[in-house]
């Protein structure tokens, strides 16, 4: 039976549509004990704060709750010290209501927990209980921008604080000299890096910006954005998969790009472990296809976007990117096109980075997952990554470019900073306790263990690659001998034999012949001298 009363949200809660001045004060918005039985719903910490407010004695009309309900069963032990009965978890609301017949629920859940808020509201509506939302103390007192919004987007977070260093900036004048008044092609233009490359390149006045992607939705979105933000820049949207080598050549004969940024690739490490042929096709043969076409059509510069996972790779994704690196470098003596590649670490805010994953986990109320307490990574922002790629096209000497990103960051430390940026308290799972030293809501960090192909620590360069400073501050480069043509041809032949194979183990065995260190239980030792020992 419904109470017949409309739910009232206090100011500052997600979903509130009423003007703040229309909401009655807390002392008058909660019915008296004679009229309604009240429960408090939240985390152990926010329930404790709400109970302190109700029991402080300065407002005689406030009711005494009959009990409290936590968000999930794993919070029950931390709630045992609360001074009211713990009736259960939010998922059990209908059963608890049948037993205790309460008419009002005082809900105090952190603003970032959008999913639990939605679930609790839905259940309360289903059982006909009036909801009263009480902002958590931390939501009220935080002073950062967007403090009362749900989970902060990457653009709203202080990424410099997360990674522990100031961001690198692009030399705009140098980039304009290379890209200005030229036809610029970006593959993978709908992805995180490709789309940022498109935004920066469009601002540098190219004669035509050519956006290529195989995803029609991603291509449509970036093409529309560039058209809206830079209507004066001529552009061409090209729906095409670079793995199609004949089609790629025909496209480039028509487009005649002068500068090419190749960002299209498969990037998810665990997924490529299960689909090695797809990684070979896209990461190696896709790169070969666009690089060959660049050479054949006389492009001036070709820059491949690579990854630190290509250094001493232990994953299929990293190994196929390493194979692509070697092929790109092998073309540097073949014609007028200058080929180079850029390596960088994990890109914060990209589609496959930890921040979107953690954001979804935080919206659920946690836990935040971290692979290993000792795992480290090099991190950079999307604008930094795109700027480095563009900058590589402006530097005359060097095959391999990396950004000096300082010391690697522990993933655990990054997770703690991410949680704290939302005004919450990070705790190792199993150590969450009521209130903590700060009184803030605790978010558990759960260690999941390494997945196949993952390393504890990444590297930006091989030991044999003696990186040298460039004219661009923070950008380092290395030039080495062009890989042997015969060995590269043998590598291509080997990979061609398995690119359509459904036998994942056979594909990995072929990759491992040419990539030292790619060890799997099912792979044999390399059958020939690898073509790329870094020198």
DAHU-V619400 format. One record per run of one state. SS is the DSSP state (hx for helix, st for strand, lp for the rest). FROM is the first residue (numbers start at 1). LEN is the number of residues. Records with the same first field share a line. If there is no record, write none. Layout:
SS: FROM-LEN  FROM-LEN
This chain:
lp: 1-7  10-10  23-3  30-8  43-1  55-12  71-2  76-10  101-3  109-5  128-2  134-3  142-12  157-2  164-8  180-3  188-4  203-5  214-2  230-5  240-5  256-3  263-6  275-1  297-4  306-2  311-5  331-7  344-2  349-5  364-4  371-5  378-1  393-7  404-5  422-3  429-13  448-20  470-5  479-6  497-7  515-21
st: 8-2  38-5  67-4  86-4  104-5  130-4  183-5  208-6  235-5  259-4  301-5  338-6  346-3  368-3  376-2  379-3  400-4  409-2  425-4  442-6  468-2  475-4
hx: 20-3  26-4  44-11  73-3  90-11  114-14  137-5  154-3  159-5  172-8  192-11  216-14  245-11  269-6  276-21  308-3  316-15  354-10  382-11  411-11  485-12  504-11
